[in-house]
Amino acid sequence: MVLTVLGASGTYPRPGGACNGFLIQEGGYSLVIELGNGCLSNLLREVELTAIDAVVVTHMHIDHFGDLYPLYYALRFHPLRPWGLRLILPEGGLELLGCILGREAREYLPIVFREERLQEGVDYEVGGIKLRAFPTRHPVEGYALRVEGDGWALAYSSDTSPTPSIEEAARDADLFICEATLPDSYREEGSHGHMTSRQAGEAARRAGARRLLLTHIWPTFEPEEVLAEAAEAFGGEAEVAREGMRILLGGGGDG
């Protein structure tokens, strides 16, 4: 499996960067997790529009779904009409997407995208890639993900305050992609739906994850500070997600 980081900023992108987005490729299948602002151009460096098999959005905050809009138009006006792209997102997500579109554009949304509800207790498959959702603590409905394939397992926290469910998702995972929005000195601010550097490291350690990849760091803060605090709390291999980074799991190494 190859994981490519499409975007890694929280709330708004760093200069030249993008908000959260990840591409997982295995066995000829391409799964996108989150498509935040700026991610689509990075995605199209890696895969053709018609080769995207599914997109998962963990919660309906725009820094996690903003580039669904340009993706929608790219598919809608594609000469081959590759409509019916599988879009897995929380209940009411497609309706929310349509709120800022005109009537005609709204009518095409359920044609261009084939909506599936993301919810706890349901198993999803994209080729040989398996997903399961775990509830988060955030101001809107949201889910962490456990993703498994041939000889590998990774977890993604989404946006959340500390909660046992994300540690369940990341139990013994080869890679835990965890939000670390704030340095630990901002722990009180993070208590309303986000995690600090140390909280991310502590969650990864308790889960027994083998490797920690930090994401969703606010551009206000220095990633090196966040990384140092998270790595100390984790006690294992940790790094900051950056656009274009590739990680191989299941018999490979870093690309």
C-alpha positions in Angstrom: 0.0 0.0 0.0 1.1 3.5 -0.8 -0.1 6.4 1.3 0.3 9.9 -0.2 -0.3 13.1 1.8 -2.4 15.5 -0.3 -2.7 18.1 2.4 -1.9 18.4 6.1 -2.8 21.8 7.4 -5.6 22.4 9.9 -8.4 25.0 9.2 -6.5 26.8 6.5 -3.4 25.9 4.5 0.2 27.0 4.9 1.7 28.9 2.0 1.9 26.5 -0.9 0.1 23.8 1.2 -3.4 22.3 1.5 -5.8 21.2 4.2 -6.2 17.6 5.2 -6.3 14.9 2.5 -4.8 11.5 2.0 -4.6 9.0 -0.9 -4.4 5.3 -0.3 -3.5 3.0 -3.3 -3.4 -0.7 -3.2 -4.2 -3.5 -5.7 -5.2 -1.0 -8.4 -7.7 0.8 -6.2 -7.5 4.5 -5.2 -9.2 5.6 -2.0 -9.2 9.3 -0.9 -9.7 10.2 2.8 -10.7 13.9 3.1 -10.4 16.4 0.3 -9.7 19.7 2.0 -9.0 23.0 0.4 -6.1 22.7 -2.1 -6.0 18.9 -2.2 -7.5 18.2 -5.6 -4.5 19.6 -7.6 -2.2 17.4 -5.5 -4.5 14.4 -6.0 -4.5 14.9 -9.8 -0.7 14.6 -9.8 -1.1 11.1 -8.5 -4.2 9.6 -10.2 -6.6 10.4 -13.1 -10.1 11.5 -12.3 -11.6 8.4 -13.7 -9.4 6.2 -11.5 -10.7 7.4 -8.2 -12.7 4.6 -6.6 -14.1 6.3 -3.5 -13.8 9.4 -1.3 -14.4 9.4 2.4 -15.1 12.6 4.4 -15.1 12.1 8.1 -17.0 15.2 9.1 -18.6 18.2 7.4 -16.1 21.0 8.2 -14.9 22.7 5.0 -11.2 22.2 5.6 -12.0 18.5 5.2 -14.3 18.6 2.2 -13.7 22.0 0.4 -12.3 20.5 -2.7 -15.3 18.3 -3.3 -16.6 21.3 -5.1 -13.9 21.4 -7.8 -14.0 17.6 -7.9 -17.7 17.7 -8.6 -17.3 20.1 -11.5 -14.4 18.2 -12.9 -16.5 15.1 -13.0 -19.7 16.7 -14.1 -18.1 18.3 -17.2 -15.7 15.5 -18.0 -16.3 14.3 -21.6 -16.6 10.6 -20.5 -19.1 11.5 -17.8 -17.5 9.3 -15.1 -20.5 9.9 -12.8 -21.5 7.9 -9.7 -18.3 8.3 -7.8 -18.7 6.7 -4.4 -18.8 9.4 -1.7 -18.9 8.2 1.9 -19.7 10.9 4.4 -21.9 11.6 7.5 -25.7 11.8 7.3 -26.9 14.9 5.4 -23.5 15.6 4.0 -24.6 15.8 0.3 -27.5 18.0 1.2 -25.1 20.3 3.1 -22.8 20.4 0.0 -25.7 21.6 -2.1 -26.5 24.6 0.1 -24.2 27.0 -1.7 -25.0 25.6 -5.2 -27.6 26.8 -7.6 -30.6 24.6 -8.3 -29.3 22.9 -11.5 -26.0 22.1 -9.8 -27.8 20.7 -6.8 -29.8 18.4 -9.0 -26.6 16.9 -10.4 -25.0 16.3 -7.1 -26.6 12.9 -6.4 -25.8 11.9 -10.1 -22.1 12.9 -10.0 -21.7 11.5 -6.5 -23.1 8.2 -5.2 -23.7 9.0 -1.6 -23.2 6.5 1.2 -23.7 7.3 4.9 -20.6 7.0 7.1 -21.5 5.6 10.5 -20.3 3.6 13.4 -20.6 -0.2 13.2 -20.6 -0.5 9.4 -17.8 -2.1 7.4 -16.9 -0.5 4.1 -14.7 -2.0 1.4 -12.9 -0.4 -1.6 -11.4 -3.3 -3.5 -9.3 -5.1 -0.9 -9.2 -2.0 1.4 -11.4 -2.3 4.5 -12.7 0.7 6.6 -14.5 1.0 9.9 -15.6 4.2 11.6 -15.3 5.2 15.2 -17.0 8.2 16.8 -15.0 11.3 17.7 -15.6 14.2 20.1 -16.0 17.3 17.9 -18.7 20.0 17.5 -20.3 18.1 14.5 -20.8 14.4 13.8 -17.5 12.9 12.9 -15.5 9.7 12.8 -12.0 8.4 13.1 -11.1 5.6 10.7 -9.4 2.3 10.9 -8.2 1.2 7.4 -6.8 -2.3 6.7 -5.3 -4.0 3.7 -2.9 -6.8 2.8 -0.6 -7.0 5.8 -1.1 -3.5 7.1 -3.4 -1.4 9.2 -3.5 2.4 9.7 -5.8 4.7 11.7 -6.8 8.3 11.2 -8.1 10.3 14.1 -10.0 13.0 12.1 -10.7 16.0 14.3 -11.4 15.2 17.9 -10.8 15.9 21.6 -9.1 12.9 23.3 -11.5 9.9 23.5 -11.0 6.2 23.9 -12.6 5.4 20.5 -9.7 6.8 18.6 -7.3 4.6 20.6 -9.6 1.7 19.7 -9.3 2.6 16.0 -5.5 2.8 16.3 -4.9 -0.3 18.3 -1.6 -1.9 17.2 -1.8 0.0 13.9 1.3 0.2 11.7 0.6 3.9 11.3 -1.5 6.3 13.3 -2.3 9.6 11.4 -3.3 11.8 14.3 -4.4 15.4 14.5 -2.1 17.6 16.7 -3.7 21.0 16.1 -2.0 22.8 19.0 1.1 22.8 21.1 0.5 21.4 24.6 0.5 24.9 26.1 -2.9 25.4 24.4 -4.5 22.3 26.0 -7.5 24.3 27.3 -8.2 25.7 23.8 -8.0 22.2 22.4 -10.5 20.8 24.8 -13.3 21.9 22.5 -12.8 19.3 19.7 -9.1 19.1 19.0 -5.9 17.5 20.3 -2.6 18.9 21.4 0.8 17.6 20.5 1.2 15.6 23.8 -2.3 14.3 23.7 -1.7 12.9 20.2 1.5 11.2 21.4 -0.2 9.9 24.5 -3.1 8.4 22.4 -0.7 6.7 20.0 1.3 5.3 22.9 -1.7 3.9 24.7 -3.0 2.4 21.4 0.3 0.6 20.8 0.7 2.2 17.4 4.0 1.5 15.7 4.4 4.9 14.1 2.8 8.3 14.4 2.2 10.8 11.7 1.0 14.2 12.9 -1.5 16.2 10.8 -3.9 19.2 11.1 -1.3 21.4 12.8 -2.5 25.0 12.7 -0.3 27.2 10.5 0.0 29.6 13.4 2.4 27.1 15.1 5.7 25.7 14.3 5.5 22.0 13.3 8.9 21.3 14.9 7.6 22.3 18.3 4.5 20.2 17.9 6.6 17.2 16.7 9.0 17.4 19.6 6.3 17.4 22.2 4.3 14.6 20.5 7.4 12.4 20.0 8.4 12.7 23.7 4.9 11.6 24.8 4.8 8.8 22.2 8.2 7.4 22.8 8.4 6.0 19.2 8.9 7.0 15.6 7.0 10.2 14.9 7.0 12.8 12.0 5.0 15.6 10.6 2.8 15.0 7.5 3.8 17.1 4.6 2.3 17.5 1.1 3.8 15.0 -1.3 5.0 12.6 1.4 4.7 8.9 0.5 4.7 6.1 3.0 4.6 2.4 2.0 3.0 -0.2 4.3 2.7 -3.9 4.0 6.2 -5.0 3.0 7.6 -1.7 1.9 9.3 1.4 3.4 9.2 5.1 2.9 9.0 6.4 -0.6 
